[in-house]
């Protein structure tokens, strides 16, 4: 590379560093090396943000700590409570009093993003939603998540439920370090419950090579959120996207962030050091509220807060939308485009009842309201409950 070209590149990078920070609405993006905690890219990474369903990462972390401490096991039965049944979609729709193992509950919660299951876990493990939230906050404090506060286990809208991209990356690193034996729970691409196959809302799975976690989230106030991990040649990166304008956009932006991180290691000397994720300085501000922009009258929006139904196609272009974004990948003409889904493993079978009685799923599904839901579900809606009682084949057992 000639001297003038290097100078142009350095000037471009310096212009980015010296330009004023945009309003928190310009999304939050963070890319971190999972092993070292080194920050590879950061935009608004320490602005407070509503976490939405990425809250469930802490719900899972807190539950796994209780398993590790010996207070519960993966086969401990949890009972669906009245508060759980009352939760808004997205949910599994289990009847009051249904029992489900910790193992199956975690799979349902992380793949389906089931709000009723998150509350079932909280009330059984912590004694109440409030007590479990205290456990979540204690874990956040211990991990150094200084911008995070929880009041519920599922991420449904609450003014005091906040986090940041920085804190979510810290949490993702803790999950990877402390619970490697449970890593599979965070990258299950689909579960089978009776005759229903439910796909993970994290569209990087089975579409981006090496994608291996973790969790999506959406409420109108937060926009579309995603904590994603991927591994290439033994190196694992964590990408956090907060406030994307659609599910498709957050998927594409995370894929591009990961791709840039894996491919630009040879040009790292051109960018100033951003330090480690723990050292990022928190910003004292109110959380961005994107309700009007994301769910206003000019936008097509989900019918319920935290309903994670999203676009099935992914934009091929750069959808960052930030005028102050500069990545070394911008020097290359091509942009990474996700490929079509490739099923790498069959859906994981989940069920209610004890671990040795998977056929009890037949007894616990709430009846469908009307037969017309069958037509809707055929069109791709996963929240509807089938009218007929599903059977679990002997092969599935």
Secondary structure, DSSP 8 states (H G I E B T S, - for coil): --HHHHHHHHHHHHHHHHS----TTS-EEEEEETTT-BEEEEESTTS-B--GGGHHHHHHHHHHHHHHTTSS-TT-EEE--HHHHT--SS---B-TT-EEEHHHHHHHHHHH--HHHHHHHHHHHHSSHHHHHHHHHHHHHHHT-TT-B-S-SS--S-TT-BB-HHHHHHHHHHHHHH-GGGGGGGG--EEEETTEEEE-S-TTTTTSTTEEEEEEEEETTTEEEEEEEEEETTEEEEEEEEEESSHHHHHHHHHHHHHHHHH-GGGGGGS----BGGGS----------HHHHHSTTS---SSTT-----SS--SS-----TT---GGGGSS-----------S--EEE-SB-TT-GGGGGGTB---S-TTHHHHHHTT--SS--SS-----TTT-
